[in-house]
Amino acid sequence: MGDTFHYLHNLFRQLGLNSSSEAIDQFIENHSPLESSILLAEANFWTINQSDFLKEELLKDADWVESIDLLNIELRKSFH
């Protein structure tokens, strides 16, 4: 894995999602808590392209992994 850490707003931009802090918070709140039995990339709220990107980046252990892991952690928390 490289030295570059892509913050969540960069990950959201890469996924084609609104990358404002408010939009990220709303996304996480809307989709939390994600059940532990569901892999992040297989959650039903991703498009096929978004899911494929997440899977590929995790398999490659690419620079995006830290941001993907952070999003995964945030989505497992309960906000309700």
Secondary structure as UniProt FT lines:
FT   HELIX           8..14
FT   TURN            15..16
FT   HELIX           21..31
FT   TURN            36..37
FT   HELIX           40..42
FT   TURN            44..45
FT   HELIX           48..60
FT   TURN            63..64
FT   HELIX           65..76
//
